[in-house]
Amino acid sequence: MSVSGIAPPLAAYSHGVDVTPGARLVFCSGQLGLGADDIVPPDCEGQAEICFANIKAILAGAGMSLAHVVRINAYVTGREHLAPYMRVRDRLFAEHPPASTLMIVSGFTRPEFVVEIEVVAAAVETPLAEEEPRP
């Protein structure tokens, strides 16, 4: 979506994303950097990779991919985590940057978590061909 009269985004995100009327929406709960093996990487970049891998799996279950993400809300526990998180986000969404908000928070449910990411994805449903009437 093209916006005039305001400063350009400060990073690789869009100020706004226009969702086609009638699109199916998927809202992903916040994902933490906890792998299926119960391992939490010690660094933000590793945790962000797991967060987005989890989101990718959730979206795949709905027949979508990261390309369908229109909105990201991300939370980190300190300024030192901003750049590592953005490296992962920017690599994964280089083609079509979604709208995005990044906030610094005081913490999460366990002290080892340093990032949490939630997304909204949208996909236009392809209408099914109408069945032929049965004789």
Helices and strands as residue ranges (DSSP letters): E 24-32, H 44-61, G 66-68, E 69-76, G 79-81, H 82-92, E 99-104, E 115-123
